[in-house]
């Protein structure tokens, strides 16, 4: 049986782990539950959802896959997990921006804790490890709006030592039917 690991498998595994672990970590930091988790091509696609809302994206490989001597390929995917949250603006609450930004920083901690709690993402035997590689914060503040929108996005590298194996030795391909061939030659001569 061939092994073909895809970005979808990684985002699905991250999704299951986040749904399972984020509620407890969020409650520990006095954050409300995430209203929805969505797997998206980019985390920016979720900005209009009811908040707090989570986005999971796997934009691709970190570098080229590595072909090994045994014919298998190893690969490392970038996984980005984000939470969007809203808070009051300074027009309604003088500390609105600061409180929204503080919530975003806490969401980054929750995301980190939930993903790194099981670095295999529940795919033991497939995912070797998950490494935290960065985090970004984005604030959308409009002085005319009554709310701010903040985003905490945390990036991870997910290493899969056998991402592609087309020749599984435990299930070798069966030989096909025997085909006899004959040698054929064609000679082209001009007409007399």
C-alpha positions in Angstrom: 0.0 0.0 0.0 1.4 3.4 -1.0 1.7 6.2 1.6 0.7 9.7 0.3 0.6 12.4 3.0 -1.2 15.6 2.0 -1.7 19.1 3.5 -5.3 18.1 4.1 -4.2 15.3 6.4 -2.2 17.7 8.5 -4.9 20.4 8.7 -7.5 17.7 9.6 -5.3 16.4 12.4 -4.6 19.9 13.7 -8.3 20.7 13.6 -9.2 17.6 15.7 -6.5 18.5 18.2 -7.5 22.2 18.4 -11.2 21.4 18.9 -10.2 19.0 21.7 -7.6 21.1 23.6 -8.3 24.8 23.0 -11.4 25.0 25.2 -9.5 24.1 28.4 -6.5 26.3 27.6 -8.7 29.3 26.6 -10.7 28.9 29.9 -7.5 28.9 31.9 -6.7 32.4 30.4 -10.2 33.7 30.7 -10.9 33.6 27.0 -14.3 32.7 25.5 -14.7 29.5 23.5 -13.8 29.6 19.8 -17.1 29.9 17.9 -15.9 28.1 14.8 -12.8 26.5 13.4 -12.4 26.5 9.6 -9.7 25.0 7.3 -8.9 27.7 4.8 -6.4 28.3 2.0 -5.1 31.3 4.0 -5.9 32.4 7.5 -6.9 35.9 6.3 -10.0 34.4 4.6 -11.8 34.2 8.0 -11.9 37.9 9.0 -15.6 38.3 8.7 -16.7 35.3 11.0 -18.4 35.5 14.4 -15.5 35.9 16.8 -13.6 34.4 18.4 -13.0 32.3 15.3 -10.2 30.0 14.4 -8.6 29.4 11.0 -6.3 26.6 10.1 -4.2 26.8 6.9 -1.4 24.8 5.3 0.1 27.0 2.7 2.6 24.5 1.4 6.0 23.0 2.0 8.8 24.9 3.9 11.4 23.7 1.4 11.7 21.1 -1.3 10.9 17.5 -0.4 13.9 15.2 0.2 14.2 12.0 -1.8 15.8 9.2 0.3 17.9 6.3 -0.9 15.0 3.9 -0.4 12.9 5.9 -2.9 10.7 7.6 -0.2 10.3 11.3 0.2 10.4 13.3 3.4 8.7 16.7 3.7 8.0 19.5 6.1 4.8 21.5 5.8 4.0 24.9 7.2 0.9 24.9 9.3 -0.6 28.3 10.4 -3.3 28.5 13.1 -5.0 31.8 13.8 -7.7 33.1 16.0 -9.6 36.3 15.2 -11.2 38.2 18.1 -13.0 41.5 18.6 -12.9 44.1 21.3 -14.0 47.7 21.9 -12.3 50.6 20.3 -10.8 53.6 22.1 -14.0 55.7 21.2 -16.1 53.4 23.5 -13.4 52.2 25.9 -10.1 54.0 26.4 -8.3 50.7 26.9 -10.1 49.0 24.0 -7.1 48.7 21.7 -4.9 47.5 24.5 -7.4 45.0 25.7 -7.9 43.6 22.2 -4.2 43.3 21.6 -3.8 41.6 25.0 -6.4 39.0 24.1 -4.6 38.3 20.8 -1.4 37.7 22.7 -3.2 35.2 25.0 -4.8 33.5 22.0 -1.3 32.9 20.6 -0.4 31.2 23.8 -3.5 29.0 23.7 -2.7 28.0 20.1 0.9 27.1 20.9 -0.1 25.1 23.9 -2.8 23.1 22.0 -0.6 22.2 19.0 2.5 21.5 21.0 0.7 19.3 23.6 1.0 16.5 21.0 3.7 17.3 18.4 2.6 14.3 16.3 -0.9 15.9 15.9 -2.4 12.5 16.8 -0.7 11.1 13.7 1.9 9.0 15.5 3.9 7.0 13.0 3.3 9.6 10.3 4.2 13.0 11.8 7.7 13.0 13.4 7.4 16.3 15.1 5.9 19.8 15.0 8.0 22.8 15.7 6.8 26.3 16.7 8.5 28.7 14.2 6.8 32.0 14.7 3.8 34.1 15.4 2.3 37.3 14.1 -0.3 39.7 15.2 -2.6 41.9 13.1 -4.9 44.6 14.3 -7.7 46.2 12.3 -8.5 49.4 14.0 -11.0 51.8 12.6 -11.7 55.0 14.6 -15.2 55.1 13.2 -16.0 51.6 14.2 -17.2 50.6 17.6 -15.0 47.4 17.6 -11.4 46.4 16.8 -10.5 43.1 15.2 -7.3 41.4 16.2 -5.6 38.3 14.9 -3.0 36.0 16.5 -1.4 33.7 13.9 1.0 31.0 15.0 3.2 29.1 12.6 4.5 25.6 12.9 6.6 23.3 10.8 5.3 19.8 10.6 7.9 17.2 9.7 6.8 14.0 8.0 9.8 11.5 7.4 7.8 9.4 4.9 5.5 11.8 3.0 5.5 9.7 -0.2 6.2 6.0 -0.5 5.1 4.5 -3.8 6.9 1.2 -3.3 5.7 -0.3 0.0 7.8 -3.5 0.4 5.1 -5.1 2.6 2.7 -5.1 -0.4 4.8 -5.4 -3.6 3.0 -5.0 -6.9 1.9 -8.2 -8.5 3.4 -9.0 -11.9 1.1 -8.4 -14.8 0.3 -10.8 -17.7 3.1 -12.0 -19.8 3.2 -10.1 -23.1 5.1 -11.4 -26.1 6.5 -8.8 -28.5 8.0 -9.1 -32.0 10.7 -6.9 -33.5 9.2 -4.9 -36.3 11.1 -2.9 -38.9 9.7 -0.6 -41.4 11.8 0.4 -44.5 10.6 3.3 -46.6 11.8 3.4 -50.3 11.0 5.9 -52.9 8.7 4.8 -55.7 10.4 3.9 -59.0 
